[in-house]
């Protein structure tokens, strides 16, 4: 009940930045409607295509690392798309991974191998997202947009380094929970639960590290290459959602849209608001200055883009999650 209420609050909170943008930039309903129905629909369809790509990548990783017997392609794609609802309603775009681990466990996959799948998913997103964010940072710095370029550097670098360290350590040694975990859980939940949960977590980490050592080899390069390619396709589709809406106001190309969205997503990962609400809009607004575009004149574009790329996938993923959990 509390979790459901939290999701509702997160959805409501995601609308607040759009209302504030419309108030501060004096964006009326007629301005939003001036974008046009066709660009909005096309942008929505592309956003859903991005969601589908994420589902296909998840299925590809599951099939490649675990095997074909886990579930049908339609089921694995559906749960990946559905779990995005949790991702979009939690800070730093996290949360959906645990839905997928639970689903994999329910389908007979050891939790450690499930952790490996989501770790590779996250690493793929971090590698592609960080690369594009750093490109966006260099361009912003060259345009003397120092505030945005510094923000991207400060936000992106710790995440990038942390996951690289995690991947490296998991391939070299068997990770375990910190020593204080067992006494802490025992004190909070009792001896039996504390012991059991600590053992489960340590066993999951052990299998994760064993799987990491098994697949972090040259023979797995093709799998990683395909996964990264699908990740880039998803990022490219996300850029197109902005380009199509923005093209109704100014001549903005694909590359400009790609770095703008990358910068916005990077800033949106600050763990403050659900799904980066407010931060993402602020990030893309500030990055517009890099290309000498007045953010005040793009308020309606930002609102329509956010609805198409965030709120539409949010409700579609919710419907798919409900269907998957029946």
N, C-alpha and C positions, 0 to 999 in steps of 0.2 A: 504493500500500500504506500509506504513512504517512498519507495523507489519510483513508483508510478507518479506520485505527486511531484517528485523531484524532476522527472522528465517533462511534466506539464509546465512547471515553473521555468525550466530551461527553454522550452519552446516560446513561452511568453516573453522571456528575457531576450530571445533572439530577435523579436520584433521591435523592441524598444529602440535599438540604434537606428533602425529605419525611420521610426517616428521622429527621433531627434534630428536626423539628417534633413528630413522634410521641413521641420520647424526652423532650424538654424539657417538653412540655405533657401528657405522660402520656396520649397518644391511642392507644388500643388498636384491635385489629381490629374489635371489637364496636362501637366508637364510629363507625368509618368505615362499617360496614355499616348503622348506624342511619340514615344518610342515605337509604337506600332505593335499590333498583335502578332504578325508573322515573325519578326525578329525574336520576340519573347518566346513563342512556341518553338522555334528552331533552337534557341538557346537552351530551353528546357529539355528538348529531345537529346541534345548533345550532352547535357549534364547527366541524363539517365544512361546514355551510352558509356560515359565515364564510369558510372556505377557498375554497369555490365562488365566492362573491362576488368575492374577490380575482382568481380566474381569469377571471371574466367582465369585470372591469374591465380587466385586462391585454389581453384580446382586443379590447375596445372601443377602447382607446388605440391598439393596433396597427392596427386597421381604420380608425380615424379619421385617424391621422397618416401611415400608410404605405400602406394600401390593403387590398383584399380578397384579393390574390393571394399573401400570405405563407404562410398555412397554413389548414387547416380550423379551425373554432371549437373542435372537440373537442381538437385537438392543442395549440392555444395555451392553452386552459384547463388542459389536463393538465400542460403543462410549468410553468405558473405555480403550480399547486397542488403539483407535485412539487418545484419549486425551494424551496418553503417549508421542506423538510427541512434544506437548507443554512442557511437563515436561522435556524431554530430551534436549530441546533447551533453557531452562532458568536456571539461577543459582540456586543452592540448591535444584534441582529437584522439583521445584514448578511451578505452572502455570496451569497444567492440571486439577487441582481441580476445577478451575473456569469454565472450559469448561463443566465439569460434572454438576456443579450447574446450569449453564445456560440450559443444556439439560434437567435436571430434571424439571426446572421451565417451560420450553417449553412443557413438558409432564404433566403439571398440579400439580406439587409438589411445595409447598410453599418454598420460598428461605431459610427460617429458617430450615426446615426439610432437604433441600438439604445440608445446611451447616453441619447438624448433620451427614449425611452420609459421607461426606468427612472428617469430624473431626474424626470419628471412623476409617476410612481408614488410616488417618495419624497416629492416636494413635497406630493402629495395626503395622504399619511399624516402628514407633519409638520404641515400646516395643520390638519387635523381633530384629530390627536392633541394638538397644542400648545394648541389652543383649549379642548378638554375638560380638559387638564391645568391650564390657567390657571384655569378655572372651579373645578376641584377644589382648587386652591391657595387661592383666595379663600374658599371654604367652610371649608377647614381653618384658615385664619388667623382667620376669624370665630369658630371654635370653640376658639380659643387652642391649636390644635395647631401650634405654631410650627416644630417640628423638621421635620415633613412638608412644611409649606407652603414653608419655606425650601429644602428639598431639591428640591422640584418646580421652584421658580424657578431655582435654580442649574443644574439639569440640563437643563431644557427650553429656557431662553433661548438659550444658545450654539448649540444645534442649529437652533433656529428662525431665528435671525439668519444663521447660516452658509449655510443653503440659500436664504434670500431674497437674500443677496448673490450667491450663485452664479447664481441665476436672473436677477437684474438685470444682472450682468456679461456673462453669455452672450448677452443680448439687445442689448447695447450695443457689445461688442467681440469680437474673435476671441481666445479664450484659447489659450495654448500652454503646454507643459511648462516648468518652471523651467530656467534656463540650465545649471545643474549636472547636469541629467538626462543629457545626451549624454555628457559626460566620465566621469560616474559609471558608466553602463552600459557604456561602452567599456572602462573599467578592469576591471570585473567580468566581462564576458562577451566581450570582444574588439571590435575595430573594426567588423567586419561586422554582428554582432548588435546592438551598441550603436547604430549608425547606423540599422539597419532598425527596431528597436523604437521608437526615438525618433521616427522619421518616421511610423510607424504611429500612435503616440499623438497626435502633433501633428495628423495628418490626421483622426483621430477627433474631437478637440476642435474642429477647424475645421468639420467637418460638423455637430457638435452645436450650435455657435453659429449656423451658417447656418439650421439647422432651428428653433432657438429664435426667431430673428428672423422666420422665416417664419410661425410659428404663434402667437407672443405678440401677438395682435391681437384687436380686438373681435369679429371674425368667428369666433374660436375659443372664445368665452365659453361657448357651449352645450356644447361638448365638455368643458371644464373643470368646468362645473356638474354634468354627468352623472357625471363621474369623482369629484367631491367627494361627490355624493349617494351613490354606491355605497360610497365610503370610510366615510361616516357609517353606512350600513346595516351595514357590517362591524363598526364599533365598537359599534353598538347590539346586534348579535348576540353580541359578546364580553361585553357587560354582562349579557345574558340568561343566559349560561352560569353566571355567578356568582349572579344573582338566584334562579334555579331551585334551585340547590343550597342557597343560604343560607336560602331560604324554609322549609326543613325545620327550621330552628333559631330563626329570628326573622322578624319582619315587615319585610323590606327591599324597598323599591320599586325601580322601574326607574331613576329618576334617581339614587338613592343608589348603585346598582350601577354606573351609567355613570361617575360621578365616581371611585368606588373603583377600578374597573379602569383608568381613565385615569391615576390617580395611580400605581398599581402598575406599569403599562407604562412610564410616564415614569421611574420609579426603576430599572426593569429594564434601561434602555438604557445604564446605566453599563457600560463595556467591561471587565468583570471575569469574568463567568461566561457559559457558552454559553446563549443564549436567555433571558438574565436569570434563570437558575435561582438560587433563594435570594433574590435581590434583589426579584423580583416578589412572592414570598410574604411577605417582610419588609415590603415597601411596603404591601400590602393589609392586613396585620396591624396596622401602625401607623396606617393611615388609619381603621380601625374605631373608634378612639378618638374620631374626629371626631363620630360619631353615638352616642357613649356606649355602645359595644358592647365588651365585654371580649374581647380577642384570644385569651386563654387558653381561653375557652369556644368559640372558633370554629376550633380547630386541625383538627378533623375536616373541617369545611367547606372550609377552605383546601386541605387535601390532596386531597379529592375533586374540588374545582374545578380544581386544577392538573392532575390526571390527565386530566380531561375536556377541558380547554381547551388543554393543551399536549402531553401524551404521546400521546393518541389521534390528534390531527392529525399529530404527529410520525411515527408509524408509517404512517399512511395516505399522507402525502406521500412518505415513503420508497418505498413500493410504487409510487406513481405516477411518481416520478423514475426508478426502475429500468425501468419500462415505457416511459417516454419515451425513454430512452437506448439502448434495444435496437436 
